[in-house]
Amino acid sequence: MKAKASVVAQKLLNLYRQAHVIQGGWAAVNQVFVSEATQDVLSELHDLPTGKNLVTHISNLRDGTTPMDSIARELLPYGGMMATSMESVVLSPEETDEILSAINSFSPDENGLTVFMQTPAVRQFGAKWPTIIRNAISDNHDAIERLDNIINIWNARNMWSMANNIVNQPINDRTRAQLQVDMPEYETYLPMFGDAGRDLLKRLRDLTSSMPKSEEPTKFPQDD
């Protein structure tokens, strides 16, 4: 069954507003806009705050006015303030060395992620660290490849935590609606946790259609 147009419209609008912190940026989200914005979805977007700007952006992508890795400056969400603030961050040589050292010594497990996130040069940027750091070391292709792996693990850890919070407390209509919007992200990251992740994903899917019985909290998978 196809997702309701209103749900898809809200998902696209969320991507539009958060493109500055999504791995791959406009090149990634524009592909989603073009493939998922049916006429019904576009009609729903017209009635959402800033939705008309997104409709115009999608039209520009489809007729070739805007390249698939870009967006017209006048259509940037938040008036372009988020993108500008990201581009203006310049790391000192010491901060760059500290970040590169943390990337090169990263261990792909929960403890390794904790150590990486405690690095002062990373911690100072809060939840915006993926975009800021990626921009700052964009000319170091080897480091970028390793950083993208760290970002994926960080995203997965966050989605795991959010999913457990949802399944271990009573769900209301608002949470269920947001869960439907965010489901593509859960479907991307939770399978990274193997059987435990797939089981958690099934429980989330069940929540979108029925109220489950209370269950024991799921523990974060531990490495052997």
TITI-275386 format. One line per 8 residues: their letters; for each residue x, y, z of N, C-alpha, C. Coordinates in pm, 1 decimal, padded with zeros to 6 digits. Layout:
% TITI-275386
A = X,Y,Z,X,Y,Z,X,Y,Z  ...
END
This chain:
% TITI-275386
MKAKASVV = 00084.7,-00119.9,00000.0,00000.0,00000.0,00000.0,00088.4,00125.1,00000.0  00059.4,00216.4,-00092.9,00137.0,00338.7,-00099.6,00105.0,00429.9,00018.5  00209.7,00501.5,00064.1,00189.0,00594.7,00174.2,00092.7,00704.0,00129.0  00013.8,00754.0,00222.3,-00077.5,00862.6,00190.7,00001.2,00985.0,00143.5  -00056.3,01058.0,00051.1,00012.0,01174.1,-00005.9,00053.2,01274.0,00101.6  -00030.6,01290.7,00204.6,00000.1,01386.6,00310.5,00123.5,01344.8,00389.8  00141.2,01213.6,00408.7,00257.0,01162.8,00482.3,00384.3,01183.3,00401.0  00377.3,01152.0,00271.3,00492.7,01171.6,00184.2,00527.6,01319.7,00175.0
AQKLLNLY = 00426.5,01404.7,00165.7,00450.3,01549.1,00157.6,00523.5,01599.6,00281.0  00482.6,01552.8,00398.0,00548.5,01595.8,00521.4,00691.8,01544.2,00527.5  00714.5,01421.9,00478.3,00850.4,01367.6,00476.0,00940.4,01451.8,00386.6  00889.4,01488.5,00268.3,00968.7,01569.9,00176.0,00997.4,01707.4,00235.1  00899.3,01762.9,00304.6,00919.8,01893.6,00365.9,01025.1,01885.8,00476.2  01024.8,01775.7,00551.6,01127.0,01756.6,00654.9,01266.1,01747.9,00592.9  01277.4,01675.8,00481.4,01405.5,01665.9,00412.1,01451.1,01803.0,00362.3  01356.5,01879.9,00310.6,01385.3,02014.8,00260.1,01441.0,02103.2,00371.3
RQAHVIQG = 01380.0,02095.5,00488.5,01421.9,02180.6,00600.4,01552.8,02135.2,00662.8  01586.3,02006.0,00648.2,01704.8,01952.5,00714.3,01817.8,01917.4,00617.5  01808.5,01961.2,00493.7,01908.6,01923.9,00392.9,02050.2,01960.4,00436.1  02064.0,02066.8,00516.1,02197.3,02112.4,00556.1,02267.6,02015.7,00651.1  02194.6,01919.7,00710.5,02259.1,01823.9,00800.3,02245.7,01680.4,00749.0  02198.6,01663.1,00626.7,02181.8,01530.3,00568.8,02303.1,01496.9,00483.9  02357.6,01377.8,00505.2,02473.0,01335.1,00428.9,02440.5,01337.5,00279.1  02525.1,01403.4,00203.3,02501.4,01414.6,00059.4,02433.0,01543.2,00020.3
GWAAVNQV = 02374.1,01613.4,00119.4,02313.5,01742.9,00095.0,02208.3,01743.8,-00013.9  02206.5,01850.7,-00094.2,02103.4,01867.4,-00196.9,02110.5,01758.5,-00303.4  02229.4,01710.9,-00334.0,02241.4,01605.1,-00435.2,02164.4,01480.5,-00393.0  02159.2,01455.4,-00261.8,02088.4,01337.3,-00211.6,01938.0,01361.7,-00202.4  01898.3,01472.7,-00140.7,01754.8,01494.0,-00118.5,01681.5,01529.2,-00247.5  01750.3,01592.4,-00343.3,01683.0,01626.9,-00468.9,01637.4,01502.3,-00544.6  01713.9,01394.7,-00534.5,01673.9,01269.7,-00597.7,01542.4,01218.9,-00538.6  01527.4,01233.7,-00406.6,01404.8,01191.1,-00339.3,01287.2,01279.2,-00381.8
FVSEATQD = 01311.2,01409.5,-00388.1,01204.6,01501.6,-00428.5,01148.3,01463.6,-00565.1  01237.6,01443.0,-00661.1,01195.0,01416.6,-00798.3,01122.0,01282.9,-00810.3  01168.6,01182.8,-00737.3,01110.4,01049.1,-00751.0,00979.0,01031.7,-00674.8  00960.0,01106.1,-00565.8,00844.2,01081.6,-00480.2,00735.5,01189.1,-00487.3  00763.1,01299.4,-00551.9,00665.2,01409.2,-00555.4,00563.8,01386.8,-00667.7  00464.8,01303.2,-00640.8,00355.3,01284.1,-00736.3,00265.8,01408.3,-00734.8  00169.5,01412.4,-00825.4,00079.5,01527.5,-00829.5,00001.6,01541.1,-00699.8  -00039.3,01429.4,-00640.6,-00112.0,01434.2,-00512.6,-00023.5,01490.7,-00401.8
VLSELHDL = 00103.0,01450.2,-00401.7,00196.6,01500.4,-00300.8,00219.6,01650.0,-00319.4  00236.0,01693.0,-00443.6,00256.1,01836.2,-00470.7,00135.2,01918.1,-00424.5  00015.7,01862.7,-00442.2,-00105.3,01932.5,-00397.4,-00105.4,01948.4,-00245.5  -00060.1,01843.7,-00174.9,-00051.8,01851.0,-00028.9,00052.7,01953.4,00013.8  00165.2,01958.2,-00056.8,00272.6,02051.4,-00021.9,00226.3,02196.1,-00032.6  00139.4,02225.1,-00126.7,00090.5,02361.6,-00145.3,00026.5,02417.1,-00018.4  -00029.9,02328.6,00064.4,-00102.9,02372.8,00183.5,-00017.8,02371.1,00309.8  00110.5,02333.2,00298.2,00198.4,02326.6,00415.3,00287.9,02450.4,00422.1
PTGKNLVT = 00326.2,02492.3,00544.0,00416.0,02607.4,00557.5,00546.0,02585.4,00479.9  00585.5,02680.7,00398.1,00702.4,02677.9,00309.4,00690.7,02570.4,00201.7  00576.7,02502.2,00195.0,00558.5,02397.2,00096.2,00561.7,02448.3,-00047.2  00511.6,02570.6,-00068.4,00509.9,02625.6,-00205.0,00651.5,02644.7,-00258.0  00744.1,02680.8,-00169.1,00883.8,02694.8,-00211.2,00940.2,02560.1,-00257.3  00904.6,02454.8,-00184.0,00952.0,02322.1,-00221.7,00891.0,02278.6,-00354.8  00763.8,02309.6,-00375.6,00698.7,02277.2,-00503.0,00771.6,02346.0,-00618.1  00805.6,02473.1,-00600.6,00878.2,02546.7,-00703.3,01015.4,02484.7,-00726.9
HISNLRDG = 01082.3,02446.4,-00618.4,01214.4,02383.6,-00629.4,01206.1,02253.2,-00708.6  01106.6,02172.0,-00679.5,01089.4,02045.0,-00750.3,01063.0,02069.1,-00898.3  00981.2,02169.6,-00926.7,00954.5,02205.2,-01066.7,01082.1,02246.7,-01137.9  01166.4,02324.9,-01069.0,01293.8,02368.6,-01126.3,01386.1,02250.2,-01154.4  01383.5,02151.2,-01065.6,01466.0,02032.3,-01086.3,01418.4,01953.5,-01207.6  01289.3,01941.4,-01221.3,01234.0,01859.0,-01328.5,01248.5,01922.0,-01466.7  01247.7,02055.4,-01473.5,01261.9,02117.9,-01606.2,01406.2,02157.8,-01636.2  01497.9,02125.6,-01543.7,01639.3,02152.0,-01567.9,01685.9,02290.8,-01531.2
TTPMDSIA = 01597.0,02374.3,-01477.8,01636.2,02509.4,-01437.7,01740.7,02504.8,-01325.9  01723.8,02409.1,-01233.5,01816.8,02391.4,-01122.4,01888.2,02257.3,-01136.6  02022.6,02254.7,-01128.1,02096.1,02127.7,-01133.6,02055.1,02036.2,-01018.0  02073.2,01904.5,-01036.2,02029.8,01809.2,-00936.7,02111.4,01811.1,-00808.8  02220.2,01885.3,-00806.2,02300.5,01894.2,-00683.8,02291.8,02033.2,-00621.0  02184.5,02108.3,-00654.1,02177.8,02247.0,-00609.6,02034.6,02288.6,-00578.7  02019.4,02416.9,-00541.5,01889.3,02478.6,-00518.3,01904.4,02628.3,-00540.9  01803.2,02691.8,-00596.2,01807.6,02836.7,-00617.4,01817.8,02907.3,-00482.0
RELLPYGG = 01904.2,03006.4,-00472.4,01929.1,03072.1,-00343.3,01801.0,03127.7,-00281.7  01710.8,03181.9,-00365.7,01587.9,03240.5,-00310.6,01491.4,03134.8,-00255.3  01518.6,03006.3,-00284.2,01431.6,02899.5,-00235.5,01492.8,02823.2,-00118.2  01610.3,02864.7,-00073.1,01673.0,02798.1,00041.4,01583.4,02807.9,00163.9  01565.9,02697.2,00239.7,01485.7,02704.3,00362.4,01550.5,02798.1,00463.1  01468.7,02860.3,00545.2,01514.8,02955.9,00647.1,01589.1,03073.3,00583.9  01557.5,03104.4,00457.9,01622.2,03216.9,00392.2,01770.5,03196.0,00368.3  01815.9,03070.6,00376.8,01957.2,03039.6,00355.2,02043.3,03060.2,00477.5
MMATSMES = 01982.2,03093.9,00592.0,02060.2,03122.4,00712.1,02138.3,03000.7,00759.9  02078.3,02881.2,00754.6,02146.6,02761.3,00803.0,02266.8,02730.4,00715.1  02248.8,02737.3,00582.3,02358.5,02706.6,00491.2,02473.4,02805.1,00508.4  02438.8,02933.5,00526.0,02542.0,03035.2,00542.7,02623.3,03011.7,00668.0  02554.6,02979.0,00778.4,02625.4,02957.8,00904.3,02717.6,02837.2,00894.9  02677.4,02733.4,00817.1,02760.4,02615.6,00801.6,02886.4,02648.8,00721.6  02870.0,02724.8,00614.4,02981.3,02753.0,00525.7,03084.3,02843.7,00591.1  03045.4,02922.7,00690.5,03133.8,03021.8,00748.6,03227.9,02964.4,00854.4
VVLSPEET = 03210.0,02839.5,00894.2,03293.2,02779.2,00998.6,03428.3,02739.2,00940.5  03535.7,02790.1,00999.5,03671.5,02756.3,00957.8,03744.5,02697.7,01078.1  03799.1,02579.1,01061.5,03870.3,02513.7,01170.5,04015.4,02560.4,01174.4  04069.0,02570.1,01295.1,04210.5,02601.6,01309.3,04292.8,02478.4,01271.6  04420.3,02494.6,01241.7,04505.5,02378.0,01210.5,04505.0,02275.3,01323.7  04502.2,02325.0,01447.8,04501.6,02233.8,01562.2,04371.3,02153.3,01567.8  04257.8,02220.6,01541.7,04129.5,02151.4,01541.6,04122.6,02049.2,01427.9  04174.8,02087.6,01312.9,04175.3,01995.6,01199.3,04257.8,01871.8,01230.2
DEILSAIN = 04376.9,01891.8,01287.8,04462.2,01777.9,01324.2,04392.8,01688.6,01426.9  04324.1,01751.0,01523.4,04255.6,01674.0,01626.8,04144.1,01588.8,01565.3  04070.2,01647.5,01472.6,03960.2,01575.1,01408.4,04013.4,01462.2,01320.5  04117.1,01489.2,01243.1,04174.0,01385.7,01157.3,04229.9,01270.8,01240.5  04289.9,01303.0,01353.4,04340.8,01198.8,01442.6,04226.6,01113.7,01496.3  04115.7,01179.9,01534.3,03999.5,01106.9,01586.2,03937.8,01019.0,01478.7  03935.2,01066.5,01354.4,03880.7,00987.8,01243.6,03967.4,00864.9,01216.5  04098.2,00885.8,01213.8,04190.3,00777.4,01180.5,04196.3,00670.0,01288.9
SFSPDENG = 04170.8,00707.9,01413.9,04178.3,00611.7,01523.6,04041.5,00556.4,01562.7  03937.9,00591.5,01485.0,03801.2,00551.0,01519.7,03784.7,00399.8,01518.2  03718.4,00349.3,01622.9,03683.5,00207.8,01631.4,03533.4,00194.8,01606.8  03490.5,00115.6,01506.5,03349.3,00109.4,01468.0,03260.4,00031.5,01563.8  03248.5,00080.2,01685.5,03159.0,00019.8,01784.3,03107.6,00130.2,01875.1  03023.5,00094.7,01970.6,02960.9,00194.6,02057.2,03064.8,00272.9,02136.2  03165.5,00204.5,02188.8,03268.6,00272.7,02265.4,03348.9,00367.1,02176.2  03379.8,00321.1,02054.1,03455.0,00405.7,01962.6,03378.7,00531.7,01926.5
LTVFMQTP = 03247.3,00519.3,01909.3,03165.5,00635.6,01877.7,03163.1,00732.7,01995.2  03154.7,00678.9,02116.0,03154.7,00764.1,02235.2,03284.4,00842.8,02245.4  03397.2,00775.3,02221.9,03527.7,00841.4,02227.3,03535.2,00950.9,02121.1  03488.8,00920.6,02000.2,03492.7,01019.0,01892.1,03407.7,01141.2,01926.6  03288.4,01118.1,01978.9,03197.5,01228.3,02009.5,03247.7,01315.0,02124.7  03338.6,01262.8,02206.3,03394.1,01339.6,02317.2,03515.1,01422.3,02276.5  03557.7,01408.1,02151.7,03668.0,01489.4,02102.1,03625.8,01636.7,02103.5  03699.1,01723.5,02172.8,03656.4,01864.2,02185.1,03624.9,01931.7,02053.0
AVRQFGAK = 03704.3,01905.9,01949.3,03681.9,01970.6,01820.4,03554.3,01922.2,01753.5  03504.9,01806.9,01794.7,03377.6,01755.3,01744.2,03263.1,01803.1,01831.1  03282.5,01792.0,01961.9,03176.7,01821.1,02058.5,03129.0,01966.2,02050.7  03215.7,02057.8,02011.9,03179.7,02200.1,02011.9,03068.3,02234.0,01913.6  03045.7,02147.6,01812.9,02946.0,02177.5,01711.1,02811.0,02112.2,01737.5  02799.4,02036.7,01846.2,02672.0,01974.6,01879.6,02622.9,01883.4,01768.4  02490.4,01882.7,01746.3,02430.6,01792.8,01647.6,02464.9,01832.5,01504.4  02524.1,01950.4,01483.2,02558.2,01995.1,01347.6,02696.9,01948.4,01302.9
WPTIIRNA = 02765.0,01871.1,01388.6,02902.8,01834.2,01358.2,02921.5,01762.1,01224.6  02828.0,01674.4,01178.8,02855.7,01604.0,01053.2,02877.7,01697.5,00935.2  02789.2,01796.7,00918.3,02800.3,01888.1,00804.8,02920.3,01980.5,00818.8  02940.5,02035.9,00937.1,03049.2,02131.5,00957.8,03184.6,02065.2,00934.6  03204.8,01949.0,00994.9,03333.6,01881.4,00981.8,03354.3,01830.9,00839.4  03247.8,01780.2,00778.5,03260.1,01729.6,00641.1,03300.6,01842.7,00546.2  03242.3,01960.2,00564.6,03278.7,02074.8,00482.3,03423.7,02116.9,00506.8  03464.9,02109.1,00632.9,03597.8,02157.8,00670.4,03710.1,02070.4,00615.4
ISDNHDAI = 03683.3,01940.9,00594.6,03788.0,01851.2,00545.3,03753.4,01797.5,00406.4  03673.4,01871.9,00331.5,03620.5,01824.3,00203.7,03728.7,01791.6,00101.0  03850.6,01847.1,00116.9,03958.0,01820.1,00021.0,04038.7,01695.9,00056.8  04006.6,01633.2,00169.7,04076.5,01512.0,00213.1,03985.2,01392.0,00187.1  03996.9,01332.7,00069.1,03902.1,01230.4,00026.5,03908.0,01104.0,00112.8  04027.3,01065.5,00155.0,04039.2,00946.7,00240.3,03968.8,00969.1,00373.7  03988.2,01087.6,00432.2,03925.6,01118.6,00560.0,03774.3,01129.3,00544.1  03727.6,01184.8,00431.7,03584.1,01197.3,00406.8,03518.6,01059.9,00402.3
ERLDNIIN = 03582.7,00965.2,00337.1,03527.5,00830.6,00328.3,03514.0,00767.8,00466.8  03614.6,00785.5,00549.4,03609.4,00732.4,00685.6,03506.5,00807.7,00769.4  03499.9,00939.6,00749.1,03403.0,01019.9,00823.3,03260.5,00979.2,00789.6  03233.3,00951.4,00662.0,03098.7,00910.0,00622.3,03057.0,00781.8,00694.1  03152.0,00692.9,00715.8,03122.6,00570.8,00790.7,03086.8,00603.5,00935.5  03159.7,00698.4,00994.5,03131.2,00739.8,01132.4,02993.0,00804.0,01140.1  02960.2,00887.6,01041.9,02829.3,00954.3,01039.4,02717.7,00850.5,01030.1  02737.6,00748.2,00947.9,02636.9,00643.1,00935.6,02615.8,00571.3,01068.0
IWNARNMW = 02724.7,00542.6,01138.0,02714.6,00475.7,01267.4,02646.1,00566.2,01369.2  02678.7,00695.3,01365.7,02615.7,00792.5,01456.1,02466.4,00802.5,01428.7  02429.5,00810.2,01300.5,02287.7,00814.4,01264.6,02216.3,00688.0,01311.1  02281.6,00574.2,01291.1,02221.5,00447.0,01331.7,02200.4,00442.3,01482.0  02298.0,00487.9,01559.1,02285.3,00488.7,01704.5,02169.8,00577.0,01748.7  02156.0,00693.2,01683.8,02046.4,00783.8,01717.6,01910.3,00722.9,01684.4  01900.8,00659.5,01567.4,01773.9,00597.9,01527.4,01740.4,00479.9,01617.9  01842.8,00405.9,01660.5,01821.6,00295.1,01754.7,01763.7,00347.2,01886.1
SMANNIVN = 01822.9,00454.5,01937.7,01776.6,00511.6,02063.7,01634.5,00564.9,02050.7  01605.8,00636.4,01942.8,01472.2,00691.5,01921.4,01368.6,00581.1,01907.8  01405.6,00474.0,01835.6,01312.3,00363.6,01815.3,01277.5,00295.8,01946.9  01376.8,00275.5,02031.5,01350.7,00212.4,02160.9,01264.2,00299.4,02250.4  01285.9,00430.8,02243.7,01201.7,00520.8,02322.2,01056.1,00510.9,02278.8  01035.0,00493.4,02148.8,00898.5,00485.5,02096.5,00829.7,00356.6,02137.6  00899.0,00242.9,02122.3,00832.9,00114.2,02147.4,00815.7,00084.0,02295.7  00885.0,00156.2,02382.1,00878.6,00125.4,02525.2,00795.1,00224.4,02605.3
QPINDRTR = 00708.9,00298.5,02538.3,00614.7,00385.6,02607.8,00486.4,00395.6,02526.0  00376.4,00430.1,02590.4,00248.9,00440.2,02517.5,00261.8,00535.8,02399.6  00199.4,00499.0,02288.4,00208.8,00581.2,02168.3,00078.3,00658.2,02146.2  00092.5,00783.6,02104.0,-00027.0,00862.8,02072.8,-00033.4,00887.5,01922.6  -00139.0,00950.1,01878.3,-00158.5,00970.2,01734.8,-00048.8,01056.0,01672.4  -00002.5,01156.4,01747.5,00100.9,01243.9,01694.0,00232.0,01168.2,01673.7  00268.6,01085.7,01771.8,00390.7,01006.7,01760.4,00379.8,00906.9,01646.1  00261.0,00845.3,01632.3,00239.9,00748.9,01525.1,00253.8,00815.5,01387.6
AQLQVDMP = 00200.3,00936.1,01373.6,00209.9,01008.2,01246.1,00355.3,01043.3,01214.3  00429.9,01088.5,01316.4,00571.1,01121.4,01294.6,00651.0,00996.6,01262.1  00613.1,00884.7,01324.3,00679.8,00757.9,01297.0,00663.9,00718.8,01150.4  00546.2,00740.6,01095.3,00523.6,00710.5,00954.0,00613.0,00796.1,00865.1  00628.7,00922.2,00901.7,00713.7,01012.5,00824.5,00860.0,00969.0,00829.8  00904.8,00926.2,00948.3,01045.3,00891.0,00968.4,01078.5,00746.6,00932.5  00979.4,00666.8,00895.0,01001.8,00524.1,00871.3,01113.4,00495.6,00771.5  01127.9,00571.2,00660.8,01238.8,00541.9,00568.6,01375.7,00544.9,00636.3
EYETYLPM = 01394.4,00635.8,00732.4,01522.4,00641.4,00802.9,01541.0,00520.3,00893.2  01434.7,00478.8,00962.1,01444.2,00357.7,01044.0,01475.2,00237.0,00956.9  01413.1,00231.2,00839.5,01435.3,00118.5,00749.5,01578.0,00117.6,00695.5  01641.4,00233.4,00691.1,01779.5,00242.7,00644.5,01879.3,00198.1,00751.0  01858.3,00244.2,00873.0,01960.7,00225.6,00975.6,01940.6,00105.9,01069.9  01818.8,00072.6,01104.9,01799.5,-00034.2,01202.4,01851.6,-00170.6,01156.0  01841.0,-00205.2,01027.2,01897.4,-00333.9,00985.4,02047.4,-00346.0,01008.7  02117.2,-00234.5,01033.2,02259.7,-00239.3,01063.8,02285.7,-00313.8,01193.3
FGDAGRDL = 02182.4,-00329.6,01278.0,02196.7,-00398.5,01406.8,02157.8,-00545.9,01398.2  02149.0,-00598.5,01277.5,02121.3,-00740.3,01261.3,01979.7,-00778.2,01301.5  01966.1,-00898.3,01360.7,01834.0,-00949.3,01397.4,01764.7,-00856.7,01498.4  01841.8,-00801.7,01592.8,01782.6,-00712.3,01692.3,01724.4,-00588.4,01625.2  01795.4,-00535.7,01525.4,01746.4,-00418.5,01454.4,01624.3,-00449.2,01370.3  01624.6,-00565.6,01305.6,01509.2,-00602.6,01223.6,01386.1,-00628.5,01310.0  01407.4,-00685.0,01427.8,01295.1,-00706.2,01519.1,01238.7,-00572.4,01566.7  01327.2,-00478.7,01597.0,01283.4,-00347.0,01640.6,01209.0,-00275.7,01528.5
LKRLRDLT = 01255.8,-00290.2,01406.1,01189.1,-00229.0,01291.3,01048.3,-00286.2,01274.0  01032.7,-00416.6,01293.5,00900.7,-00479.0,01284.3,00806.6,-00421.7,01389.8  00857.2,-00400.1,01509.2,00774.7,-00344.8,01616.0,00729.8,-00202.5,01583.0  00818.5,-00126.5,01518.9,00780.7,00008.5,01477.1,00671.0,00004.3,01371.8  00686.3,-00085.9,01276.2,00583.9,-00097.8,01172.3,00449.3,-00136.9,01230.9  00453.3,-00226.0,01329.9,00328.8,-00267.0,01395.4,00261.3,-00147.7,01463.6  00342.7,-00056.9,01516.8,00287.5,00058.4,01587.9,00210.7,00153.6,01496.3  00244.4,00153.3,01369.8,00175.8,00245.4,01278.6,00033.3,00201.4,01248.5
SSMPKSEE = 00000.0,00076.7,01286.2,-00134.9,00027.7,01256.1,-00212.1,-00021.9,01377.4  -00141.5,-00053.4,01486.9,-00210.8,-00104.4,01605.4,-00134.9,-00067.9,01730.9  -00200.8,-00075.8,01847.2,-00139.3,-00044.1,01975.5,-00081.8,-00171.5,02035.9  00052.4,-00183.7,02047.2,00112.3,-00306.0,02098.2,00103.7,-00316.3,02249.6  00123.2,-00438.8,02298.4,00130.0,-00460.9,02441.8,00265.8,-00413.9,02492.2  00271.6,-00383.8,02622.9,00397.4,-00337.7,02681.5,00501.4,-00448.3,02671.4  00623.4,-00412.2,02631.9,00730.4,-00508.9,02617.5,00853.4,-00462.4,02693.0  00943.9,-00555.6,02718.0,01066.5,-00521.9,02787.1,01153.7,-00435.0,02697.1
PTKFPQDD = 01229.2,-00339.5,02753.3,01316.0,-00255.6,02672.6,01418.4,-00340.5,02596.3  01448.7,-00300.2,02475.6,01549.5,-00369.5,02395.5,01686.4,-00313.7,02429.0  01781.9,-00401.6,02453.1,01915.8,-00357.2,02487.2,01996.2,-00329.6,02360.0  02088.6,-00235.0,02368.5,02174.1,-00202.4,02254.9,02264.9,-00321.8,02228.1  02274.2,-00365.6,02102.2,02359.0,-00481.4,02070.8,02503.1,-00456.6,02114.0  02566.5,-00556.0,02172.7,02703.8,-00543.9,02216.4,02794.9,-00620.8,02120.8  02910.9,-00565.7,02096.2,03005.9,-00636.2,02010.9,03067.2,-00752.2,02087.7  03098.8,-00858.3,02016.2,03164.5,-00974.9,02079.2,03308.9,-00941.8,02114.2
END
